[in-house]
Structures are given as C-alpha cells and as structure tokens.
Amino acid sequence: MFTGIIEEIGIVKEFKKGKSDALVIVECQKILEGTKIGDSISINGVCQTVTALDKTSFSAQISSETLAVTTFSSLKAGEQFNLERALTLSARLGGHIVTGHIDSIAKIIKIEKKSDFYNLKLAVEKEFIKYIAKKGSVAINGISLTIAEVFSNEFEVAIIPHTFENTNLKALKVGSFVNIEFDILAKYVEKILLTGNNNFGTSVGTTSNVDENFLKENGFF
C-alpha cells in the first residue's frame, strides 16, 4: 500500500529482459534507508518486491504480467523512476490510497505551463474513462494527482511546481506513456453496482438497488 507521495527519483542502472520476465536494478539513496530484501517499493507506480540490494541500488524481478500492462516493456538504462516505500501504519496518508497495481497506460497529449503550474492532458482507452471523476484522484507513474477536467477519453491534471520538479514528470514529453492506477474506491463501487449489495463479488448478474438515480437522490452527485 502506498500514498502516491514520491520520496525520490531513482535511475535505471540496468534492465535485463528475459523470455518472459525481466530484471531491473535501480540506483537510489533515500529509498534504501531501512529497506530489506522482500520489502515492497513503488517503481513508477508499480508495486515491486526488492530481491537484492547494496549501498547504492536495489533489484526487482518484473513479471510477464507487469511487462504486459505497464510501460516497463520499453525500459532503458538511464531512465528516471519515481520511488516510494510502502506505507507504514504510523505514517500520514498525504496523497490517496494507491495499491501499486497498474490498470492501464496513458499517453501524454499536452503539457501546458501556466505561470509556475503545469497542466497535463492524457488520453486513455475509452473503457477506462468511467473511473475518472473531476476532483477525484488518480495515480500517474505513482504520483497522487487530482483530476481537473474529464473528456470523452481524455483527462487533465493540474500539477504544482514542487511535484513537477521532484518527480520524473519533468523528464516526460508529449507522446510519452505513463502508468495509470485509478482510484480503488471507484472500482469497488462498480463491483457493487454490477453484483448487488448483499453477496459482494459472488452474484454476478443480480440487480443492485444502487443506481445513478439513487446516488443523485442521496447527494453523491
């Protein structure tokens, strides 16, 4: 579990792609403090297990599933990674609940600077736009961000200067792809609506009493 508050930018020291999986070695400093083999680290929003580490880097094995659904399949040495250690029970939840399980990738179609702030416009597959709500949360390369506007298959996020300068967003360009994790609450709501609200996740096809009119009447919209 993570918060989407990036602790450090790491550098890909080495990336070895095998037949079905891959190995990545990430150079970093702060993230290594207190880290042990077996710990979880968010790498560009992807929850990965530390398999080896030394004084300047750590290693992680990337599964075939992760390669298929994230931007990791095109990694190169020298690329920058957003890094965050797993949330502890005593820590503050500064962003939002981020699981580290990527839903999709998105393409950056516009980067606009407004004074010291930045607006990013991203395109996703149309089937995913249902998880995007204005003023809601989304994790982009592991960064907890607030959604400013929503369109048919695009959305915008507003980024403060601190976030832009202290994450790998500053290294991205129009046409770059990023990892996206939608708010887990939206996915649970969808599951309840699809399966009914008595047998959670077990009665596919049943009719739920919760619909759009119910949500409007009870102040959710």
N, C-alpha and C positions, 0 to 999 in steps of 0.2 A: 504494500500500500504506500502511495506517495501523495504529495500535496501539489505538485506542479510548480514549486518554487525552486529554481535551478541553483545549485550550490557552486558549480564550477564548470568551465568549458574544458573538456579533455581533447586530446589529439589522437587520431588513429595512428598508432605506431606500425601496426602490421595487420593485414587482413588476408587470411588464407581460406580459400573456398574449396571444399571437397566435392565429392559426388552428390551429396545430399545435405550437407551441413557446412558450417564454416567456423573459423576461429578468429576472434578479434582481440588485439592487445591494445589497450588504451593508456596513454600517458596522462598522468594527473598528479595532484598533490593532496589537496584538502580531502577529497573523497576517500583516500587511503587511511585517514585517521580513524582508528577503531575498527576498521574493516577486516573481516576474517573470511577465509575460504568457506563458501556456502552461503554467504550473505547475498542479499538482492540489491542491485543497483539499477536505477532507471537510466538507460542509454538512449538519448533522443526519444524518450517516452516509452521505450521498450524495457520491460522488467527482465533482467538477465541475472544469472547466478555467477558469482565470482568462482572461477575454477583454479586460479593461480594468481599470485601477486608477489611483488617485490617492493623496493623502496620508491620506485618511480612509476609503476604501472600495475594494471591488473588484466587478467584474461577472462574471456567468456566464450562458451560454446553456443553457436547460433543454430537453432534447429531449422529443418526444411520448411516447417510451417511459418516460422518467423521470417525467413527469407522470402516466402511467397507473398506475405501480406504487408511487408514494410519496405522501407527504402534501403534496407541492408543489402539487398542483392547487388547493388551497384556501388558499394563502398570502395573507397580507395585510401591508401595511406596518405596521411596529412590532413584528412578531413576533420572538422570540428564536431564534437559531440556535446550535447547538454547532459550533465550528470546530476543525479540526486540520489542520496542514500535513502533506504526505506524509512518510513515514518515510525517513530517510537511513540509509546503511549503518553509520554511526558511532554512531547513536542506540541507546538501550536499548529493548527491546521490553517496555514496562511493562504493557501490557494483554494482548491476543492478536492474532493476525493478522486484520486487517479489510481487506477489499478495497474497500469503498465501493460495492459492488453490492447494492442492496436486494432482498431476496427477497419481502417482504410488508409489510403494515402490521398493527399490532396495536392493540387497544382497551384502554385502562386501565379496569379494572372495580373496583379497590380501591386506595386509598392509606392505609396504616396507619402511624402513628408509634409506635415502641416505644423509649422513652427518647429518646436522640438519633438513633437509627437509623430508617430507613424501610423498609417492605415494600411493594412494588408487585406487584399481581396483574394479569396481562394475558391477554386472550383472542386466539387466533389461529385461522385456519381449521384444521379437524381434520387436514387432509392434511399440515400442516407440523409437527405436534407430534412427529413421528418424529425431527426434528433437534434436539430439546430434551432434554438429559440433566441429571439432578441433579448439581450441582457442575461442570457444563460451562460454557462461555462463550457469550454472545450479545451482539450489539451493538444497543443501543436508542438511536435518534437519534444513532448514532455513538459511544455510550459503551460501553466494555467492562465487562460486568457478569457476575457469577456467578449461575447458576441455583440457587435454594434449594429449590424444590419443583416437581413436574410433575404435572398432572392430565390429564383426557381431552382437552381442547382449551384448557387454561389453564396458566400457569406463574407462579411468583413469583420475584422477585429481591430481595435484601437490599442496601440502599444505605447507605453510610457518610455521616455528616454532611458531610464535605468534598465528596464527589461531588454530593450533593443541592444544596448551596449554590453550587457553582461550575459548574453546568450548567443547561440550561433545564428540567430535571425539576421544579424548584421552581415553575415557571410553569404546569405541567400540572394538569389536574383529572380526576376520574372522568368517563369519556366521551371524553376526548381520544384522538386517534390518534397513533401513533408509527411511525417507520420501523424495520424489523427486518432485520438480517442474521444468518443462522445461521452457526455455525462451519463454515468451509470444509472442515475435515477430515471432518466428518460427511457432507458431500455427496460427497467423494471416495470414502469408504468405501462409500456407497450405490452409486456408479457402478461400483466394482469388483465388488460383490455382484451387480449386475444384468448386467454384461457379461463376467464371467470375469476371471481374473487373468493372462492371457497376452497378449491383444490389447486393451490398455487403450483403451476407448471405441470399439472398432471391431467388436465381435462381439455386438451386441445379441441377446439371446435365448439365448446359450450358458449352460451351467450352471457356476456357480462352486463350487470346493471349500471356500470360506469361507462358513459359515453360522452361525446362532446357537449351535449346539452346539460348533462349532469355537472360537468366540470364548470361550465359557464354559470349555472344557477348557484353553485356553491363558491363562487369567487376565485376559481383557479385561473380563469382567463380575464 
